[in-house]
Amino acid sequence: MQPRNMSMSGVVDLAAVKAAGDAKAKAEQARAESARQGGAGAVSPASLVIDVDEAGFETDVLQRSTEVPVVIDFWAEWCEPRKQLGPLLERLAAEYNGRFVLAKVDVDANQMLMQQFGIQGIPAVFAVVAGQALPLFQGAAPESQIRQTLDQLIQVGEERFGLTGITVDPDAGAGDAETAPAEVPAGPYDAQLEAAALALDANDFAGAVQAYRSVLADDPANTEAKLGLAQAELLGRVAGMDPQQVRKEAAENPAEPVAQMAAADLDLVGGHVEDAFGRLVETVRRNFGDDRDSVRVRLLELFEVIGPDDPRVVAARTALARVLF
C-alpha cells in the first residue's frame, strides 16, 4: 500500500508542514466521523507500540495519524544501532502516554515502504501527522535530542492539526492474569546502562563514560555500551570547545592531527557526517606513524557513533582502506 498525501520535505522542519490546511480539515473530518460512530475509546498501553507492514499501513499509520502523531521506526535485525534506539523509543512511547504512537517497520520485510520514504540508511525515524510525513532523524541520536524532537512534533500536532493524543487505560486489554504474558526479565546490565543514559541526558559526560566503561569491562561486546561510550566521549570532547577557534586552527593547519580531529568532532555533532569522515581520511593520508594511528583510531570511534551499517560509514571505511593500503 503506497503512502498517500505525504509531504517529503527532505529536511527536518516541524513548523512547516505542506498542505497544512487541507490536512487539518481531513483530520477534523476523520475525528468527527470516529466520534459519530462512538469513538475509539481508551486504548491499552500495549497499543502505543505496534508492528506495521505494507498491507496495514493505510489503517495503522495514515488513518491513525488523524487522531495522534505516529512516529515510524524503520529498522532491521542486522542493524546494530537499532538495539539501543528501538528500546529507547518504546520506553518514550510509554512515558508520553498516548501523545504519540510508535510504529515499527522491518525494512527487510517491507522494501516498498522503505523506497516510498526515500530511506538511505537505517535506523531512520519519521513521523506522520494528519497524513503528512516528516523526516525526524537518521542513525544514532542522544535521548535529549529525541525528546526535543518529539516535543516539537507533539506541539505541531496540537497547534496545526488539533491532535491531542489518545486516552490510555492501564487496565485495558490486560486480560486474565493466567494468560497475561510474563514480564521480560531485566538484563544483567540494564541498571548500569540506564544510569549511563541518565548521566548522558544530564550532560554528565564523564559519569556516562565511566558507566559505559564499567559495562564493557565485563561485557566487551555489549553493543549498547559501545555506542553509548562513543557518544559520551564525543559530546564530552566538544562540550568545552570554542567552535570558531577550532575551525580557525583546522584551516591554518590542514595536516595537524589534533586540529583536524577537533574539527571532525564538531562536524559530526553538527550533522555533517561526510565532512567529518572525509576530513579524517585525508588527515590519515597526510600523516605517518603514531599521528596517523591516532587519527585512524578517532575515525573508528566516530564510526561507532553513527553505526557500522550506515552507508556513510561503509563508504568511509572503503576510503580509509585505500589510503592505508
N, C-alpha and C positions, 0 to 999 in steps of 0.2 A: 504494500500500500504506500503510495507516494505521499509524502507530507504535502499538504496544500496550504496556500495563502501564507507562505513563510517569507519573512524578510531576512535575507542573509547579508548583513552589512559588512562582514569581514573584519570588523574591529569591535572592541568592547565599548559600547556606548549605550548604557541602560537608559539614559534620559531621552534618547532619540529613536523611538520606535516608529518605523514606517507604517503608514496607513492606520495611525492610532485611532482616528475617529471611527472608521469602518469596523476595526477590530473591537472597539469598545461597544459599539452598537450590537455586534454579533454576540459578544459575551453577555450583554444585558438580556438579549433576546433568549439566549440559551438558558440563563438563570431563571428567567420568567417562566419558560416552558417547564423547567425542572420543578419550580415551585407549584405550578398548576397541576403537575402530576403527583404532588405530595412531597417533593424534595428528596434529596439523597439521604438526609438524616445523618446522625453521627456515624463515624467510621471507627474501626479498631486501630490501635497503634500499628499493627502489622500492615495495614493498608497504606501506610505512609512510605513504604519502600516496596516497589513492585518490579518484577521482571517483565520486559516488554519486547515483543518481536514485531516483524513487519506486518503480520496479519492483525495484530491488536493495536497497532499504532494509532489508528483513527480514533478508537474509543478510549484507549488507556492514556493517550497523551493529548491529542488535539481537542477532543471533547472535554476531557478533564481540565484542560488549561483555561476553559471559560469560567471555572469556579476557583481555581487555585493555581499559582505558578508551578510548572512541572520542570524540575531540574533533571537533565538526562546525563547519565554517566556512561560514556562509551568505553568499554573495557574488553580485555581478552585474557584468557587464562595464562598466557605466556608473558604478559606484561608485568614486570616486577613492581613499578611504582603503584600499580592499582592495589597491591597488597596493603599499602598504607592509606591511599586515598579512598578506596571503597569503604572500609570500615569507618573512616572519619566522616564521610558524607552520610552514612547510615546513622551514625551517632547524632549528627547535627539535625537530620530529619526528625529523629525522635525528640530532640531538645526543642526544636522550633514548633513542635506540637501542632501540626496542621497548617502552618504558614506556607509551606511548600510540600510537594510530593516528589520523592526521588524515584526516577525510572531508570533501571539498569538495562543496558543494551549490550549483548555479546556481539562484537563486530564480526567474529568468525562465522557466526550463525546468521547474521543479518547484514550481509555485504551491501545490499541495496540502500539501507538506511545510512550506512557509512558514506556511500557515494553521494546520496542526496544532501547530506550535511557538509560535504566537501572536506572531510576529515583527512588530514595529512599524517597525523601521529596520535598515538594514544598513551595514557588515558586522555580523553578530551571531554570537557564538560560544557553542555549547552543548557539553555532554558527555553521553554515555550510558554508564552504569556498571551492568552486570548488568541491562540493560533499563530502568534508571531514568534519566530525563532531568533534567539540571541546567543551568540558565542560568548562564553564566560571566561574560560581559561583552558590551557592545554598543559599536560605534564604535571610535575610536582608543584605544589604551592603551599606556603605555610598556612596554618589554621586561621591565623588572624586575618590574612588576606581573603581567605574563603568566606569567613564570617562577614567581612565588609562587603564583599560582592553579593552575598545572599541578602544582607540588609538592604542594599540598593535595589536588588531585584524585587523584594517584597514591597518596598516603598513605591516603585514604579507600578507594580501590580495594583496597589491600593489607589494611588493618586490618578493614574491614567485609565485604569480599567475597572475600578471598583471591586477588585478581588480581595476579599478579607480573609481568605483561607477557609478551611473546613473544620468542623467540630470533631474532636477526638474523644471517644468514650473509652476509658481504660478497661471497662468490663465488656465492651462489645466484642463479640467473636471469641470470647475466652473459652467457651465450651466446657465440657466436664473436665474435672481435674485429671480423670483417668486417661483422657485422650489428649490432654494438652502436651505439646512437645516438651521434652526435658530441656532444662537450661543447658546452654553450652558452657562447659567449664572454662574458667579463666585460664589463659595460657601462663606458662611459668614466668614470663617477663612482662605481663600486662601492666602490673602496678608500676614497674620501673619505666616502661615506655610511656605510660600516662603522665608520670611525673616529669619526664623529659619534655613531652609535648606541652605541658602546662608551663614549664620553665621557658620554653621557646616562645610561647604566646605572651609571656610577661617580659620578653626581651632580656631574660636572664640567660644569655648565650653560654656563658661559662658553666652554669648549672646544667643546661641541656647537654652540653658536650660531655660533662662528667657522667651524667646519667646514661647517655647512649654508649659511652665507652665501657661503662660497667656491664651493660648487657653484652656487648661484643667480647668482653673478656671471657665470658662464659660460653657465648654462642657466636663465634666469629662470622658465621654465615647468615646471621639474622638480617634479612633484607630491610625490614622497617628501621632497625637501628642504624644500619649503614647509610640509608637515605637520610634519616634524621640527623645523623652526625655530620654528613656533608653539608646539609642546610644550615645547621647551627654554626659550624665553623665558618662558612661563607658569610652569614649575617654578622657574626662576631667580628670578622675582619673588616667589613665595610662600615660598621657602626661608628667608628671614630674617624673616618676618612673625611678629608676636605676634597670633594669631587673636582673642583676647579684646579686645585693644586696637583691632584693625581693625574688629571688629563694633561696638564702642562708638562709635568715631568715625563710622562709617557711619550708625548710628542717630541720632546727635546732629546729623548734617549731611546730611540726605536729598537735597540738591541739589548737594552739593560733589563735583565730578568725581573728584578724586584718591581721596577716601574711598570713593566708590561703585565705582570701578574696582578698588581693592584688595579690597573685599568680594566683588565679582563673581569675581575670580580665585580666592578661597577657595571660593566657591560651586561653581565649575566643578571644581576639584581634588577637592572633597568629593563630586562626583557630582550636585550639584543644578543641572543644566544649565538647566532652565527658569527657575529663580530667578536665575541669573547673567544670562541673556539679558534677562529681564523687568526686572531692576534697571537694566541699562544702557540699555534702550529708554526707560525712564522718566526716566533722567538726561539722555538726549538731549532729551527733550521739555521738560525744565525749564531747559535752558541754550541759549545762543546763541553765535555767533562761534567763536573758537578753542576754547573749552571744549567746545562741542557737537561740534566736529570731532574733538577728541582722544578723546572718548568713543565717537564713531562708529567711529573707526579701531580702537580697542581691541575693540569688539564684532566688527568684521570679523576681527580676529586670532583671537578666540575661536571664530568660525565655522570657521576653518581647523583648529582643534584637533579639533572634532567631525566635520567633513566636510560639504561643501556639500549632499549629498543626504540628510542626516539630516532627518527630518520636523520636529524641533525647530528646526533651522536654517532650514528653509523657512518655518515659522511666524513665527520671529523676524524674518526678512527682511521679511516682509509687514508686521509690526507696526512695524518701523523705517521702512519706506517711508511708512506712514500718518502718523507723527509728523514726518517730514522734509518731506513734500509735502502 
